[in-house]
Amino acid sequence: MSESVNDRQATKRLGDIPLSVLDLSPIVEGGSATQSFKNSLDLAKQVEKWGYHRFWLAEHHSMPSVASSATSVLIGHIAGGTSTIRVGSGGIMLPNHAPLVIAEQFGTLESLYPGRIDLGLGRAPGADQRTARALRRDLRIGGEDFPELLQELREYLNPSLADSPVGVKAIPGEGLNIPIWLLGSSDFSARLAGMLGLPFAFAGHFSPNYTLPALQTYRHSFRPSEVLDEPYAMVGVNVMAADTDERAERLATSHYQAFLNIIRGDLKPIQPPVDSMDDLWSEFEKLSVQSQLRSSIIGSPATVKRELQELLNSTQADELMITTSMFDHADRLHSYEIVADVWRS
């Protein structure tokens, strides 16, 4: 990377880059998927007004706290209820699906909402092994065939990438300009995205230890393509913002409980916040949760602004994707509003 680009990056500020949203359409204790979908659409409408660039939905399965399992369907619902914000997947777990089906689904979405659809792809199952087998119908659950599946999908959308005629057409899908992103929580997809010259989104919100190594791998591996001349990296981050640090810390206990339940294998809907986690976790569990969530930004507007800028300084991300897990929908909206205010300031 040239010295001029490095100099430009060194002065990068929050207002210089786009901010986006990752949503799992969370189901709270006592709630329902129906209410979750209403909340997700309301959130999308609000963040569109506040200037966020993208609204992505994540594919997870068999999780009582996540309603976004039928990701393509929900993307259509969100895109249909908004007008300008880009809407996409963060991501579709490609080994769970036939590439032709994804090409047709996203071809349909792009045809309905031209110029607004993103296709983010991951290789993890988005579920435990038993659920992955139920989805994939075979025992290949490690994602080793992801590069081949990705190539097949890209050929359906752009037949010129094929060495020989595919013979099967994705209609709609073929010939449409649907941006493909690779998602990752390690260096596998980082390297692949770099080699293919595709944009890369790193799951820093749950894999903080690998953020910088993965970004370095992506940038080092990058080869210019018809898609990108230079690397383009987006970093996901948990942000729980409130009017005071103390309020934010209390609201964040719902997120702590969610990860604690994952560690215990006791999956539940999102739980209400508590005054203290000390009665809920052991010292070992506390350390485990805090390690996995150590990059989370929790606090008042001043705290959020400072720590988001520190994250940008360390990663030199081209875009940040904010994900916020709170029990009350109004609190979650307010958190995203605070981040937008910080970004604009």
C-alpha positions as MATLAB code, in Angstrom:
seq = 'MSESVNDRQATKRLGDIPLSVLDLSPIVEGGSATQSFKNSLDLAKQVEKWGYHRFWLAEHHSMPSVASSATSVLIGHIAGGTSTIRVGSGGIMLPNHAPLVIAEQFGTLESLYPGRIDLGLGRAPGADQRTARALRRDLRIGGEDFPELLQELREYLNPSLADSPVGVKAIPGEGLNIPIWLLGSSDFSARLAGMLGLPFAFAGHFSPNYTLPALQTYRHSFRPSEVLDEPYAMVGVNVMAADTDERAERLATSHYQAFLNIIRGDLKPIQPPVDSMDDLWSEFEKLSVQSQLRSSIIGSPATVKRELQELLNSTQADELMITTSMFDHADRLHSYEIVADVWRS';
ca = [
       0.000    0.000    0.000;
       1.460    3.362   -0.949;
       2.689    5.927    1.563;
      -0.030    8.377    0.514;
      -2.726    5.828    1.364;
      -1.103    5.146    4.728;
      -0.963    8.871    5.447;
      -4.635    9.195    4.565;
      -5.526    6.232    6.804;
      -3.591    7.673    9.724;
      -6.004   10.614    9.851;
      -9.165    8.547    9.359;
     -11.944    9.658   11.670;
     -15.352    8.152   12.442;
     -17.134   10.607   10.180;
     -14.909    9.548    7.264;
     -16.352    6.041    7.021;
     -19.836    4.523    6.694;
     -21.560    2.950    9.687;
     -23.836   -0.036    9.220;
     -26.051   -2.350   11.287;
     -26.024   -6.097   11.906;
     -29.343   -7.397   13.215;
     -30.339  -10.876   14.365;
     -33.996   -9.952   14.856;
     -33.655  -10.883   18.544;
     -36.419  -12.692   20.421;
     -36.711  -11.538   24.023;
     -38.084  -13.432   27.003;
     -41.866  -13.246   26.773;
     -41.706  -12.057   23.175;
     -42.319  -13.687   19.799;
     -40.850  -13.838   16.311;
     -43.751  -11.709   15.094;
     -42.765   -8.891   17.445;
     -39.090   -9.360   16.591;
     -39.790   -8.814   12.903;
     -41.789   -5.668   13.682;
     -38.900   -4.406   15.808;
     -36.337   -5.173   13.099;
     -38.307   -3.219   10.519;
     -38.755   -0.327   12.928;
     -35.018   -0.362   13.631;
     -34.225   -0.405    9.904;
     -36.486    2.591    9.279;
     -34.893    4.544   12.114;
     -31.268    3.831   11.215;
     -32.041    4.708    7.598;
     -33.099    8.162    8.806;
     -29.990    8.439   10.983;
     -27.675    7.838    8.034;
     -26.540    4.242    8.438;
     -25.338    2.694    5.184;
     -26.366   -0.982    5.386;
     -28.738   -3.176    7.354;
     -27.623   -6.801    7.381;
     -29.341   -9.848    8.853;
     -27.562  -12.960   10.067;
     -28.449  -16.601    9.445;
     -28.684  -18.627   12.656;
     -30.729  -21.738   13.352;
     -32.283  -23.492   16.335;
     -31.577  -20.527   18.624;
     -34.469  -19.311   20.814;
     -32.994  -15.783   20.816;
     -32.668  -15.342   17.029;
     -35.561  -14.996   14.553;
     -33.543  -14.356   11.367;
     -33.190  -18.000   10.305;
     -35.052  -17.517    6.978;
     -32.637  -14.722    6.146;
     -33.564  -14.101    2.504;
     -37.254  -13.817    3.366;
     -36.544  -11.312    6.128;
     -34.253   -9.269    3.872;
     -37.196   -8.834    1.502;
     -39.400   -7.691    4.386;
     -36.847   -5.098    5.523;
     -36.056   -3.863    2.011;
     -39.763   -3.529    1.266;
     -40.277   -1.343    4.329;
     -37.339    0.982    3.663;
     -36.305    3.038    0.666;
     -32.591    3.918    0.562;
     -30.551    1.831    2.996;
     -28.735   -1.186    1.549;
     -30.103   -4.471    2.900;
     -28.309   -7.795    2.890;
     -27.034  -10.881    4.619;
     -24.403  -10.913    7.289;
     -24.427  -13.593    6.307;
     -25.891  -16.443    4.371;
     -24.076  -19.615    5.468;
     -23.437  -20.936    1.983;
     -22.686  -24.595    2.838;
     -26.248  -24.823    4.202;
     -27.700  -24.121    0.740;
     -27.486  -25.055   -2.916;
     -25.660  -22.161   -4.651;
     -28.362  -22.055   -7.344;
     -31.036  -21.423   -4.713;
     -29.062  -18.507   -3.243;
     -28.434  -17.081   -6.726;
     -32.170  -17.200   -7.447;
     -33.180  -15.798   -4.052;
     -30.816  -12.862   -4.245;
     -31.550  -12.397   -7.923;
     -35.188  -12.039   -6.910;
     -34.308   -9.578   -4.140;
     -32.106   -7.497   -6.444;
     -34.852   -7.472   -9.079;
     -37.363   -6.251   -6.508;
     -35.037   -3.690   -4.887;
     -32.455   -2.731   -7.539;
     -29.120   -1.430   -6.298;
     -29.872   -2.081   -2.629;
     -29.054   -5.751   -2.001;
     -25.797   -7.170   -0.570;
     -24.885  -10.855   -0.435;
     -22.604  -11.558    2.514;
     -21.452  -15.190    2.680;
     -20.045  -17.304    5.475;
     -18.890  -20.891    5.688;
     -19.924  -21.769    9.260;
     -23.215  -23.583    9.858;
     -24.711  -20.871   12.055;
     -25.852  -23.682   14.332;
     -24.680  -26.679   16.335;
     -23.578  -29.845   14.545;
     -26.907  -31.614   14.941;
     -28.775  -28.682   13.410;
     -26.144  -28.374   10.686;
     -26.779  -31.992    9.687;
     -30.505  -31.309    9.576;
     -29.860  -28.360    7.266;
     -27.248  -29.907    5.018;
     -28.504  -33.514    4.945;
     -24.970  -34.929    4.962;
     -21.966  -35.127    7.269;
     -19.838  -32.488    5.544;
     -20.301  -29.757    8.090;
     -16.857  -28.201    8.215;
     -17.245  -25.829    5.304;
     -14.225  -27.255    3.469;
     -16.119  -27.043    0.180;
     -16.869  -23.339    0.632;
     -14.490  -22.121   -2.126;
     -16.098  -24.486   -4.652;
     -19.613  -23.467   -3.585;
     -18.627  -19.813   -3.838;
     -17.249  -20.278   -7.343;
     -20.431  -22.069   -8.426;
     -22.582  -19.263   -7.033;
     -20.490  -16.582   -8.738;
     -20.768  -18.438  -12.055;
     -24.568  -18.459  -11.812;
     -24.546  -14.691  -11.340;
     -21.794  -14.065  -13.879;
     -21.374  -16.913  -16.417;
     -18.212  -15.265  -17.831;
     -16.386  -16.512  -14.717;
     -16.936  -20.145  -15.733;
     -14.234  -22.105  -17.563;
     -16.990  -23.818  -19.524;
     -20.721  -23.152  -19.874;
     -22.565  -23.923  -16.653;
     -25.643  -25.127  -18.522;
     -27.963  -24.094  -15.685;
     -29.244  -20.547  -15.413;
     -30.222  -18.583  -12.327;
     -33.330  -16.685  -13.389;
     -33.561  -14.145  -11.908;
     -29.949  -13.715  -10.914;
     -27.797  -14.103  -14.001;
     -26.234  -10.831  -15.100;
     -27.296   -8.852  -12.030;
     -24.775   -6.791  -10.094;
     -25.158   -8.196   -6.585;
     -22.140   -7.320   -4.412;
     -20.659  -10.417   -2.776;
     -18.875  -10.083    0.557;
     -16.963  -12.798    2.373;
     -17.491  -12.963    6.125;
     -15.135  -14.531    8.601;
     -14.039  -14.948   12.201;
     -10.564  -16.302   11.328;
      -8.109  -15.982    8.457;
      -9.667  -18.544    6.072;
     -12.197  -16.255    4.424;
      -9.855  -13.294    4.864;
      -7.277  -14.959    2.630;
      -9.889  -16.143    0.125;
     -11.490  -12.685   -0.088;
      -8.087  -11.148   -0.676;
      -7.136  -13.608   -3.406;
     -10.457  -13.034   -5.196;
     -10.401   -9.261   -4.761;
     -13.695   -9.209   -2.834;
     -14.732   -7.056    0.137;
     -14.263   -8.688    3.531;
     -16.304   -8.357    6.740;
     -14.746   -9.582    9.983;
     -16.839  -10.744   12.945;
     -15.003   -8.704   15.537;
     -18.101   -8.696   17.718;
     -17.515  -12.316   18.752;
     -13.949  -13.102   17.640;
     -11.898  -10.133   18.886;
      -8.623  -12.030   19.261;
      -8.367  -12.610   15.506;
      -9.462   -9.195   14.245;
      -6.067   -7.682   13.510;
      -4.441  -10.905   12.184;
      -7.383  -11.507    9.844;
      -7.315   -7.950    8.530;
      -3.568   -8.208    7.969;
      -4.057  -11.482    6.095;
      -6.789   -9.958    3.943;
      -4.784   -6.888    3.010;
      -1.596   -8.870    2.384;
      -3.443  -11.423    0.225;
      -5.439   -8.850   -1.740;
      -5.277   -8.935   -5.518;
      -7.112   -6.254   -7.535;
     -10.171   -7.531   -9.396;
     -13.042   -6.271  -11.499;
     -14.816   -5.769   -8.173;
     -12.201   -3.815   -6.200;
      -8.958   -2.005   -6.952;
      -7.992   -1.872   -3.265;
      -8.946   -3.878   -0.165;
     -12.216   -2.955    1.522;
     -12.622   -4.250    5.069;
     -15.599   -3.922    7.388;
     -15.345   -4.777   11.090;
     -18.260   -5.836   13.272;
     -18.429   -4.531   16.845;
     -20.857   -4.840   19.750;
     -21.971   -1.426   20.970;
     -24.238   -0.907   23.956;
     -24.721    2.833   24.379;
     -26.840    4.734   26.883;
     -26.933    8.174   28.453;
     -24.489    7.136   31.200;
     -21.800    4.507   31.571;
     -23.701    2.960   34.470;
     -26.927    2.644   32.476;
     -25.087    1.107   29.536;
     -23.352   -1.439   31.770;
     -26.685   -2.533   33.216;
     -28.312   -2.877   29.787;
     -25.310   -4.886   28.597;
     -26.033   -7.609   31.155;
     -28.643   -9.011   28.756;
     -25.826   -9.546   26.260;
     -23.599  -11.093   28.928;
     -26.374  -13.502   29.848;
     -26.806  -14.526   26.202;
     -23.144  -15.516   25.879;
     -23.190  -17.161   29.301;
     -26.097  -19.332   28.174;
     -24.199  -20.282   25.013;
     -21.225  -21.386   27.106;
     -23.536  -23.471   29.267;
     -25.435  -24.911   26.312;
     -28.634  -23.516   27.834;
     -30.038  -21.405   25.015;
     -32.824  -18.987   25.903;
     -34.481  -15.863   24.532;
     -32.799  -12.554   25.399;
     -33.103  -12.053   29.147;
     -33.947   -8.831   31.006;
     -30.993   -6.846   32.383;
     -29.891   -7.358   35.975;
     -28.186   -5.110   38.499;
     -25.234   -7.475   38.831;
     -23.944  -10.583   37.071;
     -22.080  -11.805   40.141;
     -24.899  -14.113   41.245;
     -25.288  -15.574   37.743;
     -21.800  -16.645   36.703;
     -18.785  -18.358   38.187;
     -15.365  -16.743   38.027;
     -14.377  -19.018   35.150;
     -17.584  -18.213   33.246;
     -17.041  -14.507   33.862;
     -13.544  -14.671   32.391;
     -14.797  -16.685   29.398;
     -17.593  -14.249   28.590;
     -15.408  -11.194   29.077;
     -12.707  -12.670   26.852;
     -15.148  -13.285   24.016;
     -16.744   -9.877   24.397;
     -13.639   -7.888   25.270;
     -13.916   -5.689   22.179;
     -17.483   -4.655   23.053;
     -18.012   -0.930   23.489;
     -20.282   -0.158   26.419;
     -20.949    3.284   27.798;
     -22.066    6.875   27.478;
     -21.760    8.916   24.281;
     -18.296   10.129   25.301;
     -17.117    6.583   26.045;
     -18.575    5.227   22.816;
     -17.003    7.980   20.741;
     -13.562    7.444   22.270;
     -13.616    3.653   21.967;
     -15.034    3.600   18.440;
     -12.236    5.935   17.369;
      -9.687    3.674   19.091;
     -11.120    0.696   17.208;
     -10.854    2.594   13.949;
      -7.280    3.608   14.745;
      -6.241    0.011   15.392;
      -8.083   -1.648   12.502;
      -8.110    1.125    9.874;
     -11.466   -0.346    8.842;
     -13.181    1.052    5.784;
     -16.570    0.571    7.459;
     -17.859   -0.391   10.897;
     -20.901   -2.614   11.415;
     -22.648   -2.050   14.734;
     -24.597   -4.798   16.468;
     -26.526   -4.111   19.654;
     -28.196   -6.686   21.884;
     -30.552   -5.263   24.477;
     -33.752   -6.523   26.044;
     -35.922   -3.475   25.457;
     -36.489   -2.293   21.898;
     -36.560    1.378   22.939;
     -33.160    1.019   24.611;
     -31.739   -0.612   21.473;
     -33.067    2.196   19.290;
     -31.565    4.788   21.605;
     -28.197    3.032   21.482;
     -28.103    3.217   17.684;
     -29.201    6.864   17.840;
     -26.322    7.663   20.191;
     -23.855    5.994   17.845;
     -25.256    7.987   14.918;
     -24.900   11.230   16.875;
     -21.322   10.350   17.808;
     -20.551    9.518   14.172;
     -22.034   12.781   12.856;
     -20.187   14.845   15.473;
];
